[in-house]
């Protein structure tokens, strides 16, 4: 891969050629062209362009290197932008497409990748080519200092807010810069950049503030740089009404300066008396709050004074100056931060913008926000034990609050993440727990004779016309955890019911605790406790007294699989297998009472009159409808015996006879009818008369 300007990246079997001869990027204010406007940056060539909004919309115009050969050109998707319309051929000259950038302020290594199906002229084969266009978005920060008060006093620090269109891009290191008549530093507070100035000489003085950007911009020669135009401002510096004594420390812990006090050094002044105790108050007028006491011990050779300070109250730099008083008369002014020792009162977590919680349990793959609340947190240096990805929130950084963005890697091995302040354990820790969420039951497979099928696909009753030797449940451990989504061990329960066609319960079994553990494809597989993991298969016959192969026709096997509600706080997934032992036909001996049969004797003219009640004993075949449970078709076929006029006991009756018949019948298909009147038709042989005949007529069927 060639580093720098746009190029074609060739993989095995792909064409090595430049796709585009020119790319133009049009914003709302300007137009930029590759390769004419590329610059060198970080060892490569990039196309810079200026933006005014982080979610800017731009139009791309792509000019192909050759007029023919490109079958299909497309823009590779990226999280850095969204494609707004279809890549289209315009004016028979170029391709055009619009994109909206996600966040140009935070995007890193921004690049456009163009892919094309390209016809190789040598082999006439369709190949794929890729061309990348690295981009360098930049915003020109505008910085101004507007203040009606340009007066400073010797030894007094003044703070001004800078007006800028890009406060997040200005580098504020909070480090004093000297070498001029006015020292300065830049700091950031609540997203606002502030300028601190400390004059050193009287009169009209100019300060030149050198500004730097967090992202590169283009200089006058069009080359990337992090330096911004300096900010120049004139101040009028006046002598202080009180002598300012600079102390060698900017902040002091309150508890370390109590009791016997703390030794410090401060600047010497001709009016400062040695071996004297000065009161430290927060106001120049009498009656101020007593902040502490300062006792001057001796003068040092470096024009400093060694002193002992005892403190009684806290004080922030932003609260104003501190006054050293001889009695009620203020003689000197100074300023230090007196802060309590760093302490934590609360650590809380929030996921995906939810409410803040004191539950410090985290899960692998989590991205979450963490807040630390307490005292003097701006003096702390927190780090999280073993956690590589921690991003502090630059806005929420103060003495009472620190905020961080945490990411727990999927393969994180620790069970606890201790919160440390430098090398001191704060006593707070995050507990890394494994996910335990109910997953869709598609990892449960069922084999009743047709191969392994996901149980979630078996949503309807199954009519199975083969012998079921067993019903085997197989669990796919690699189907639980995904690379970016974890569910953890799955705790299942099974309910098995075996019933007859009439609904009589033959067997009921319940398996209460079946645990399926994620397999080797899960990044967390090595960290799960596998002591309660169940086997990968379960056979239904292993819990049944009457095996599936011994069940009667149209028996119903129902297996309900669900997550254990007590393991998941009531949330559960449920799936059901409903299996019927289907039959196409059935054989039975049917006893009926045909009445009014009409006989046609072969070789004899005419039909006999309507007969009386007969008795028929027939072995019949019944047939079931293919897609309904035990639903009979209306016709039956069989053979047997009929006693004609069997219930006519008149001595003069000459029509009584016994016959062998082959008969077909039409029965009503309504269920649960005790009395029905089928129609019969067939042929047979009269045993007494010795004649063949045909018959047709109704009958009476009684179902007990």
N, C-alpha and C positions, 0 to 999 in steps of 0.2 A: 504494500500500500504506500503510495507516494504522499508524503506529508506536504501540506501547503495548499495550493490553489485547487480548484475543482478538478476532479480526475475520475477516471473510470477504474473501478475496482473489479478485478476479474477473479471469479472463482472457477473451480474445476468445471470445464465444459461450457464456460461463458465467454462472450466475445470481448476482446481487449480493444476498445476503441472509444474515443471521446463522443459522447452523445450530443453535447450542446456546445455551440461556439460562443454563445453569449447568453447571460441571464440578467434581466433587469428587475430590480425591486423598487416598486413605487409605493411611497407612503403618502400621507395627506399633505406633505409639504415639499418633498424632494423625490428625486429619482437617482438610483444607484445602479451601476453596471459592472458586472464581472465579465472579463478579467481586467478591464481598464482601470478600475479604481481599487484594486486589492492592495493591501499593505502587509508588511511582515509583522507577525505577532507570535511570541512564544515558539519560535523556530518554524513557523509555517506562514502561509498566506491566507488572509481572511478578507472578507468584504465588510467594511464598516458601514453602518448606517445610523443616523440620528433618529431618536424617537422622543415623543412628548408624553405618551401614555404607556404604562406597562402592558396593557392589553391592546396594543395597536393593531390595526388592520392594514395589511399590505397586499398589493397585487404583484404577482410574479409573471413575467413574460419570458418564455423559454424559446430561444432560437436554436433549432437543431443544426448539428454540424453538417448533415447531409439532407437533401430534399427527399430521398427515398430510403427505404430500408427499415424505418421504425414502424413496427406493427402496433404497438401499444405503449404509451408513455404514462407513468403514474408517479405520484408523490408519496414516498414512504411515510406512514403515520408516525407521530411522535407525541410525547407528553408535553413538549414545549410549544405546540401550536395546534390549532383546529382548522381543518380544511373546510371552507365555507361553501364551495361550489365544485362542480366537476371540471377537471382539466380538459379544456376545449381548444380546438384548432381555430385560430382567428386570423382573418385577412389573408389566408393562404401564405402566412409568413411565420407565425409563432404560435406557441401554446400559451394559454393564460389560465390563471387560477388565483382565487383569493384565499388568504389565510388570516386567522386571528391568533396572535401570540398569547400564550397563557400568562406569563409574567416576565417581561424582559428585564426587570430589575434583578430577579433572582436566578434567571436561567444561566446555566454554566455549559460551556462547550456547545453552544448552539450551532446547529448545522442542518441544512436541507439535503435530503437524499432522493435522487431521482432514479427510478427503475424503468427499464424499457425492454420489451420483447423485440429483438433486433434480428433482422434477416441477414445472415452471413453471406456476402456475395460470392465467396469462394466455394462454400459447401452447399449453399442454398438451404441451410438449416436454420431454424428459429432458435436463437440463443437469448440469454439475458445479460444485460449490462447495467452497472450501477455507477452513478456519478454523484459525488458529494460536494456540497458548497458550504464551507465553514463561514459563519457570520459573526460579526462583532458589533452588537448593538451598544449604543452609548447615549447617555443623556448629558446635556451641558448644564451642570448646576449653576444657578445664579445666586450669588451671595451678596447681601447688603447689610450694613450696620446703620440703623436709623435710631437716633437718640437725640433728644433735646438737651441732654446734660452731658457736656464733654469735659467737665471739670474732674480732675483727680487730685488726690492728696497723697503726699509721700508716705509710704508705708501702709497705705490702705488698698486692699484688693477690691476692685469693682467688677461686677458681672453684668454682661449685656447679652440679650438674645439676638442671634443672627437670623435674619429673614432669608429663607432659601426655598427653592422649589423642590429640592430633593434632600431633606434632612437625613434620610437613611443612607445616602451615598457619601456624605461627608465623613471623613475619618476624624474622630475625636479621641485622642489618646490620653487626655487628662494628664499631660506631662508639661511642666513649665519649660518654656524656651526663653533663654536669655541672650545676651550679646547686643541688645539695643537699650535705648534709654527707658524703654517700658518693656518689662517681661510680660509674657502672655502664655496662656494655655487654652485648649479647647476641650470642653466636656459635653456630655449628653445627658439630658434628664427628661424623662417622659416623652421621648421622641423629639425633643427640641435641642438644637446645638447652641451652646452658650460660649461666649468669649470672656475669659477672665484676664484682667489687666492689673499689673502692679508697677506703678511708676518708681523710677529710681533717681530722676533728675527734675529740677524745677523748670518752669517755662513752657513754651509751646513745643510739644514733642510729637513726633510722628512714629507710629508703630506699623510695621509691615508684617502682616499675618500670612504665613505660607499655608496654603490649603492643599489638601490631597483628597482624591476620590477613592472610594472602595472599588470602583470599576474603572477600566481605562477609558480615556477620552482622546480625541485627536488634537494635537498641538497645531501651531501655525503652519508647520511643514506637512501636516496631514499624517503624522506618525502617532501611534498609540503612546499615551503617557498617563501617569497617575497624578501628575502635578496640575493644579488649577491656577488660574491667574490670582496673584496675591491680593489680599485685601489691605488697603492703606487707609489710615485714619489719623487725624490730628486731635490731640488732647491738650488741654491747658492744665499743667501740673502746679499745684499750690502746696505750700508747706502745711504740715499737719498742725492742728491746734494743740494736739497732744503728741508727745514723742511716742513713736511706735517701737515696741520692743519685740523683735522676732524671736520666737522660741524654737529650739532645734527639733521639735516634734509637732506635727500637724494634728495628731489625735492622741489621746491618752485614755486608757481604760480607767473607769471610775474606781473600781475596786483595788487596782494596783497603786493608786495615789491616795488611799485612805490610811488611817493609823499613823505609822511612822513617816508616811509621805514618800514621794518619788523625786530622785535627783534629776535635774534638767540643767541645760545651759541656755542662756538667752543673750541677746545682743546687749553690749554695754552702752550706757548713756552717762553723760557727765553728771546728770542730776540724780542718778540712781545711787541710793545709799547702800553700803555694805553692812551686813549684820543687822538688818532691819526686816520686820514683817509687814508686808503689804496685804491689804484686803483685796480680793478679786470679786467684783460685782458686775452685773450685766447692764448697768446704766451709769451715765456720767453724773446724774443728779444724785443727791443723798437719798437714802432709803431704798436702794436697789437690793435685789436678791443676792445673798452671800453665796457665791459659787465656790470659793475656796480661799486659801491663804498661800502667799509666796514669801519664803524667807531667803534672803540673799546671803550666801555663805562667804564667798571669796571671789576675787577677780582672777581670771586666768590669763596666761601669756598671749593667747590669740585674740585678745580684746573681747573675750566672752566672760560671762558671770556665771559661776556655779551657784545653783539655788535649789531649794527643796520646796515642792509644791504639795499641799494637802487639799484635796477636792471633796466637796460635799454634795454637789448636784451635777446633773448632766447639762451639756450645752452643745448646740450644733453650730457649724460655721455660718449657716444661713440665718441664724437667730440674731446676728449682730455681733458687735465687738465686745471684748471684755476689758474692764477698766481696773487698773492697779491704783488703789487709793491709799493715801496717808490719812487715816481717819475718814472723814467724809469728803476730802478733797481729792479729785482724780488727778493724778500726775502722769500716768502713762496709759497707753492703750495697746492691746494685743488681741490675738484671736487664735484659739485652738478648739478642736472638737473634743469634748469630754463625753465619752460614750460608755454605756454599760458593756460588760463582756458579752460576746456573741452567745446567744441562747436561742433555742428553737422551741416554739410553743405549739406549732402544728405543721404537719406535712400532709398534703392532700393530693388526690389524683383526679383527673377528668379524662374520659374517653369520648372522642367524637363530639365534643361540645356538650356533653351531659353535665349533670350537676356534680359539684366537687364532693368527693367522698374521702373519709379518713381510712377507708379500707385500702391497705397498701399491698394488696395482692395483684400481681401482674401475670401476664401469660406470654409465652413465646410468640413472637411475631407482632406483639402489641406496639402501636404508636400512640403515645399518650402525653398529656401535659401534667407536670408536677409543680406544685407550689410549696415553698418553704416560707413559713411565717415565723417571726420572732423579733429579736432585738440585735442591733449592730450587725445585720447580715451583710451590709456593704463592706465590712472588714473581713468577711469570711471568704474562704477559697474552697468551695465544695467540689467533691468529685464522688462518683458512684463506683463502688468496688466492682471491678471486672466488666464494666459496661463501656463498650467502645464508642457508642454513638450517643452523645449528649450535646444538645444545642441550647445555650442559654437564650432567653428572650431578652433582646436588648432594651425593650421598653419597660418591662417589669423587673427592674433592678434597682432596689433601694435599700435603705437601712432596715425596713421592716418586712420586705418581701423580696423573694428571689423566685424566678420562674424558669423552668427548663422544659425542653421537648425531648422526650426519651423514645428510643426504639430498642425493643428487646429482640435480638436476633433469633431466628427460628431454631438454631442449633445451640442456644445458650445452655451451658451445662450447670451453672450454679443454681442452688436453691434459695439463696439469699443474696441481696445486693445491698451492702452496707453503705450508709451515707456518712462520708468522712469530711471533716473540716481540716484541711491540710493532713496531718498525720493522726488526728484525733477522731476516734469513733464517736459520732453524735448520739448513738443509741437508737437511731432510727434506721430501719432497713425495709427494703421491698422484698416480699415473699414471692418467689416464682412458683406458680402453680400450673399444673397441666390442665388443659381444657377438658371439660366434661360436659359436652353439649350433645343433645340428641340429633343424630344425622338421619337423613332420609334413608329408608331401609332398602335401598337398591343394592347394597352390598350383601344382602341375604339372598341366596339362590336356592331354588327348589328343583328337585329332579324326581318326578313321579313316573318316569319312563320315557320322557321326551327331551332329555338333556337338561342342563342347568339353566334355569330361567329366573330372572329377577322377580322376587315376590311382588314388587310394586307394579309389575306389568300384568299380573294376574288379577285384574279388578273384577272379572265376571266369573260366574260359576262355570266349572269345567266338567263336561260330560266325557268321560274316558271309557272307551269300549274294550280295553285290553286288561289283562290281569295286572294288578298293581302289586309287584313283589315287595316294594317298600317305598316310602317317601323319605328322601334324603335331603336334609338342609345343609348347604355349604355356605361358609362365610368367607368373603373376600377381604382379607386384612388390608390389602393395598387400596381398597376402595373407600377407606374412611377418611384419612388425612390427605389433603391436597398440599402442594408446596407452599401456598400462601394462605391456607385456611385449615385450621386444626379443630378436630372435634373430640379427640381423646378416646379413651376406652368406652365401648358401648355395652351397657348393661341391659339385657333383654329378658323377657319372660314369655313363655309359650302357654297357650291354653288349647287343649286338644279335645274335641268332641266327636264321637262316632255315634251316629243315629241311624235308625232304619228308615224306610220310605215313609212309614206312618208317623215318624217323629219320636219313636221310642229311643231313649238314651241307652246305648250299649256300653260306652266307656267314656270317662272323663279323666284327663290327666292335666297337671299343671307343673311346668318347670319354672321355678321362681327366680333363679339366678344363673344366667348364662352370660358370660363376659367375653366380648370379642375385642382383641387388642389390635391396634394398627400395626401394619406390616413393615417390611424393610424400606419401602418407598417413602415412608414418613421421616422427615428430618428429626422427629422426636422419638423415633422407635427405640433408640438406645436408652432413653430416660424414663420410659414407662415401667412401673412396677408390674411385672408379669406373673406374680405368684398366683393371682386369681384368674388368669386367662384360661378360657375353656378351649376344648379341641376345635379344629377347623370344620368338622362335620358333625351332624347329629342325625341319627336314623330314628324315624318314628316308631318302627317296630320294636325298638329297644325299650319302650315304655308301655307298649300295648300288651294286654293279655291275649286278645284275639287279633291275630295278625291281619294285615291288610289283604293278603292273598286269600284269606278264608271268609271274607265278608260276603254277605248276600247281595243279590242284584239290587241296584239302585240304593245301596248304602251310601251315606253321606259322611265324608271326612272333612271336618272343619278345623283349621289350625289358625289361631290368631297370634300374631307376633307383635309385641309392643315394647317400648322402652319402659324400664321401671320408673314409675312416677316419683318414688321416694328418692331416687338418685338425681333427678333433674328438676326438682322443685315443682312438680306437677306438669311440666312440659314434656310431651312424649309424641313419638311417631308410631302409627299403627298400620299394619298390613294384615290381610287375611287371605288364606287359601281355602277355597270351597270346592271340593272334588266329589263327583258322583260316579259310581260304578255303573256306567251306561250299558244297556242291552238293546240290541236291535229287535229281538223277538223273544217270545216266551211260549212254552208248551204247557198245556193244562188239559185236564178232563173236565168237560163242561156238561152239566145236566140241565136240560131245559124242557119246556112243555109246549111244543109247537101246537098250534090250534088252527083249524081251518085250512089245512094243507090241501093243495090241489095236486092230484097225481095224473100223469099221462103215461099209461102203460104202452110199451113198445109193441107194435103189432095189433093194437086194439084202437078202434076209432073213438074219438071224443075224449073228454076229460071226466074224471070222476067228480062227484059232487064234493062239497066242502066236508072235510073230515072233522072228526071230533078232536078232543084233547088227546095228544100223543105224548109219549115219553121218549126223549132222545138222550142218549149217552154218547158224546162225541169227543174224541181227542182232537183238540184244536191248537192251531198256531196263532198267537196274537202278535201284532207288530206295533212298534213304538215310533212315535214321531222323532225325527233325528235331533231337533234343537230344543226339545222340551223335556222336562224331568218326568219320566214314567207316564207320559201322555200317550194313550193308545190311539192307533189309527182306527177308523170306523169299520174295517172289514177283518174277517177271520176265515181261516180255511182249516178243514179237518175231515176226519172219517170216523165212522162209528156205527151205532145201532139205533134204530127208531122202532118203537112199538106203536104201530099205527092204531088209533082209536083205543088206546090202552085203557081208558077210563069209561068206555061205553060197555056196560055190563048187561045190555039187553040180550036175551037168549036168541033173538032173531037177527042179531048183528052178524053180518057175513063179511064185513070189511076189516075185521081185526087181523093183523098180520105183523110179523117181525121182519125187518129188512136191514140189509147192510147198505150203507150210503156213504158217498163222498159229497160233502156239503160245504157251501160257502155262506157266510152270514154277514149281515150289516147291523151293527150295534150303535146305539147313541153314544157319543163321545163325552157327554157330560159326566163329570165325576160325582161320586157319592149318591148315586141313584140306586135305591134298594129294589125298585121294580122298573123293568124296562121291557119293551116289545121289539125284539129284533126281527129282521126279515131273513128267511132261509131260502136257498135255492141249491139244487144239486141233482144227483141221479143215484140209483141204487138197484138192489135186487131183492125181490120179495121171496123170502125163504119158503113160505107155504104154497104160494101160487107158482113159484118158479119163473117169474117174469121180471124183465128189466123195466125200469120206469124213470121218469123225470118228475121232480117235485118242486113246488114253490108255495110259499105261504108264510104267515107270521108265526111268532112264538112268544112265549112268556118267560122272562128271565128274572129270577129272584136272587138278590145278593144279600147274604147274611153278614 
